[in-house]
């Protein structure tokens, strides 16, 4: 089954949101956007604020979806997370970055939650 890139992403995000809600996460915001970029899902896992990047593929030709969260993407997500924390005045909250890898297939989806997938990446000075 062929899906467009946008539909693949949307289906993956819906599946990921459902998946984490079933595991007790409380979604605070979806598709938070600022001038620095976008965060797919922001949710609470008990008292920890989770910045969640969802990566979805409809085939594994280029490897598993989570490998797309490379160092460049981590820097970008870190900037967005810091902007969110500043905007919401959440300076003393425990936070982490999770990645949800979704692989879609005609038989269903495979979802992997990678908690604490990477540390905050400060922008490098060049």
C-alpha positions in Angstrom: 0.0 0.0 0.0 1.4 3.4 -1.0 0.9 6.4 1.3 2.1 9.9 0.7 4.8 11.3 3.1 2.3 13.6 4.8 -0.2 10.8 5.4 2.5 8.5 6.7 3.6 11.1 9.2 0.0 11.9 10.3 -0.8 8.2 10.7 2.4 7.6 12.7 1.7 10.5 15.0 -1.9 9.3 15.7 -0.6 5.8 16.4 2.2 7.2 18.7 -0.3 9.4 20.6 -2.6 6.5 21.2 0.3 4.3 22.2 1.7 6.6 24.9 -1.8 7.5 26.3 -2.4 3.8 26.8 0.9 3.7 28.8 -0.2 6.5 31.2 1.3 9.6 29.5 -0.8 12.8 29.5 -0.5 14.7 26.3 0.0 18.4 27.0 0.4 19.6 23.4 0.7 18.3 19.9 2.6 19.8 17.0 4.1 22.7 19.1 5.5 25.1 16.6 7.9 28.1 17.1 10.3 29.9 14.8 12.9 27.3 15.6 10.9 24.3 14.5 8.3 21.8 15.7 7.9 19.3 18.4 5.5 16.4 17.6 4.2 15.6 21.1 4.8 17.1 24.5 3.5 14.9 27.3 3.8 14.2 31.0 5.1 10.9 32.1 4.3 11.1 35.8 6.2 14.3 36.8 8.6 14.3 33.8 7.8 16.5 30.8 8.6 14.5 27.7 9.5 16.1 24.4 8.6 13.4 21.8 9.8 13.1 18.3 7.8 10.7 16.2 9.5 9.1 13.2 7.4 7.1 10.8 8.2 5.0 7.8 6.1 2.8 5.6 9.0 0.5 4.7 12.5 -0.1 6.0 14.5 0.5 2.8 16.7 3.0 4.5 16.7 1.4 8.0 14.6 1.9 11.1 12.7 5.2 11.5 14.6 6.2 14.7 17.9 6.7 12.8 16.5 9.8 11.3 16.9 11.5 14.7 20.5 12.3 14.0 22.7 14.9 15.8 21.4 17.7 13.6 17.8 16.8 14.5 18.7 16.5 18.1 20.1 20.1 18.1 17.0 21.4 16.5 14.7 19.6 18.9 16.7 20.9 21.8 16.2 24.5 20.7 12.5 23.9 20.3 12.3 22.3 23.8 14.2 25.3 25.4 11.8 27.7 23.6 8.8 25.8 24.9 10.1 25.8 28.5 10.9 29.5 28.3 7.5 30.4 26.7 5.6 28.4 29.4 7.9 29.5 32.3 8.8 25.9 33.1 12.3 26.4 34.4 12.4 23.9 37.2 10.6 20.9 35.7 12.3 17.6 35.0 12.3 16.9 31.3 13.6 14.4 28.8 13.6 13.6 25.1 11.8 10.5 23.8 11.6 9.1 20.3 8.8 7.0 19.0 9.6 4.9 15.9 6.6 3.8 13.9 6.8 1.4 11.0 3.5 1.2 9.0 2.7 -1.9 6.9 -0.5 -3.3 5.4 -0.7 -5.7 8.4 -0.6 -2.9 11.0 2.0 -0.9 12.7 5.1 -1.6 14.8 5.7 1.0 17.5 8.9 1.4 19.6 9.1 3.9 22.4 12.7 5.0 23.1 12.7 6.8 26.5 15.4 9.3 27.2 16.7 8.8 23.7 19.2 11.7 23.8 20.4 14.5 26.1 19.9 18.2 25.5 22.2 19.3 22.7 23.3 22.8 23.0 23.9 24.6 19.8 27.5 24.3 18.8 29.5 27.5 18.2 31.3 27.6 14.9 
